Structure formats: C-alpha cells, structure tokens
Amino acid sequence: MKKIQMVDLQTQYEALRPEIDQNIQNVIQSARFINGPDVKSLQQELADYLDVKHVITCGNGTDALQISLMALGLKPGDEVITADFTFAATVEVIGLLNLKPVLVDVHPDTFNIDVEQVKKAITPKTKAIIPVHLFGQAADIEPLLQIAEEHNLYIVEDNAQAIGSDYRFSDGRIAKTGTMGTIGTTSFFPSKNLGCYGDGGAIFTNDDHLAHRLRGIVNHGMYKRYYHDEIGVNSRLDSIQAAVLRTKLPLLDRYNDTRRQAADVYDRLFGDCEQVALPYRDPKSTHVFHQYTLRIKNGKRDALAEHLKEKGIPFGIYYPVPLHLQKAYFQDSFVHENYPVTNMLVEEVISLPMHTELELEQQEYIAGGVRKFLL
C-alpha cells in the first residue's frame, strides 16, 4: 500500500506533470511574472466558472478577507459577526483593521454559523457578517441575506474551504459559494480543493463599484500608476501560480466529485460505528469535502489521535482551541458558556485524510485503525 498522506499533492502533480511543467515554463520564458496574461485569463475563467461578474486575484486568502473589509469602508469599532469555530484568519483581519469581532456559535450539524445566534448578536454597530463555508459545505446563506437586507449589512463569504460547492435557494435557484454575498473570498493554499504551488487568493463580487475599489486596494491603492487614491496593500497572485491554477480549474468539478465518492466510502466503513458521528450533508448544499471530519462521541478523541499516530495514519484536529479562548482575540464580552456547540466540537472533531488520490485500500486501513480503537 502506498504511504498515506493527509493531502497527496505529489501524486496529483504526477498526473498533471506535462501540462503543469509546460505552462510554468511558458511563464518563465515570457518573463511576465506579475499580472501577466495567465493572471488575467485565470480571473476571467474563474468568473465564468462561478458565474460572477468580477474576480480579483490577490496574494492569499487572508489578504482576500482583509482587502474585502477595506473596500467596504468600515470604521474602527464597527462590529463584524462571524463564527467562533473556524480558522483564525477570519477574525484576524477584523482585528487588524481595528474592527470589533463578534463571535457566535455554530450549528451542531453543519458546524457553520448559527443563523439564530447571528440574529441575537446584531446591534446598531453591526456592519457586516462573515459566514464561513466550513470543511466544504455552504453556510445557510439565504436567511443571512435576508437578515443583511433587513439591517443594511454587508455579507462577506469566507469560501476558502468550499470552492465549487453549490447552494440551493428555497425558490430552486442554485449559486456557487462565494458569489451570493456582497463579496466572496477564497484561498488557493496548496491543500485546498483548488490549490496552487504557493500562496494565492481571490475575491469575487457582482458589484461594479466594489470591484473597482478592490482592484485598486490590491495594488497599493493605485487606479493610475503612481497615483495613490487611497491606502492599499501589495497583494498580487503571481503568474506562475495562475498558470498552475488554470491547469487545475477545468478539473475542479471532477476533483470535488472524487472527494464526495471518497466520503461515501468513509460513510460506509463507519456506518455501524455508534461512537462516531459522520459528517452531515445539508440538502441545501453540495458538500465538496475539503475535510472529512468525524465527531468522536465517547470522550476519547485525543486518545484516538495518539493511536492513529502509532499506526502511521495522518489526521487533523480542526480546531483544538475556539477563537473565543485565543489569547490574541480575547474580549471580556466572550462568555465561554455562550458557545456550547463550539466547546463540544473542539473536544470531539478529528479529520481523516481526504484528497483526490485516496485509494480504497488506504481508506480501509484508515477506517480499520479508527474502528479497532473505538470498538
């Protein structure tokens, strides 16, 4: 059996080697490393795939979030609501801009932001909501859009983990995650469903005015060379990364289908294991399984992790400490008891290897290692 990887980028590369190598070589030969033709082509191809008017690439997914909030013109002290159970980048950018993070609990099934908790958290200072499409499944966007319209709020979708996922509205309309709010963002970190070979990110919007602002902010606040109309940043996707992403983008739907098939196999292998809660699949969303995350219900998650280490089985614990307990973001307004679902998840979740190159033999070995410990 081939060595099990949490994410097997090497095998994925081998399948694409000729095209990847040629496309990278083309960039090197052109010497157009910044904002070259591949960057412009990728932006248009992503816009076509997502059915969104504007795509603005940038240096990474964290920058995408920060630049989005900058473009909205929020002021220090404005409140931004987001989920307590997610990666720190989501709240990090709120702090960097001297905005006030308001953390709310998540839904116990999807692990995504709890709409009812969002309603309770709104104050006159609330200006934006950042729902995170966690682990590859869409947050429940429709009611959040209704809340935003009622209270005149912005929605910034953190789509770093769910690119390619579809969301179905109550009227039957289907839209891609990242395209439904005021602005959407994503990350092209190598382990993502659509990953490059370094850092990279992108911002999506259907708003022409915001798109103009975003394009200036990513490039030092310039709309005309050497004329700086506002404070910006230097955050650009380089042409080599764009060439890699252009190679992979036509394969994204196939990659996501392969991940769902691997998730089906895991579901079958754990189907009779009562001490395990399988990932919930929301009928409103197509899950693209950036992570395949179990809940270990018997209090033995950490012991299971040690067992998997001994067996040479990779795993991830996303996330071991909730944001409301992180030293960097702590506020007196964060009351531990207000986050019962998050507090449960940080003690129970464990993610198993999930990628497009998983083989049945590997999954059976992984599941056997988990089952042997639990049963």
Buried (B, 14 or more C-beta within 10 A) or exposed (E): EEEBBBBBBEBBEEEBEEBBEEBBEBBEEEEBBEBBBBBEBBBEBBBEBBEBEBBBBBBBBBBBBBBBBBBBEBEEEBBBBBBBBBBBBBBBBBBEBEBBBBBBBBBBEBBBBBBEBBBEBBEEEBBBBBBBBBBBBBBBBBBBBEBBEEBEBBBBBBBBBBBBBBBBEEEEEEBBBBBBBBBBBBBBBBBBBBBBBBBBBBBBBBBEEBBBBBBBBBBBBBBEEEEEEBEBBEBBBBBBBBBBBBBBBEBBEEBBBBBBEBBEBBEEBBEEBEBBBBBBBBEBBBBBBBBBBBBBBEEBBEEBBEBBEEBEBBBBBBBEEBBBBBEEBEEEEBEEEBBEBBBBBBBBBBBBBBBBBBBEEBBEBBBEBBBEBBE
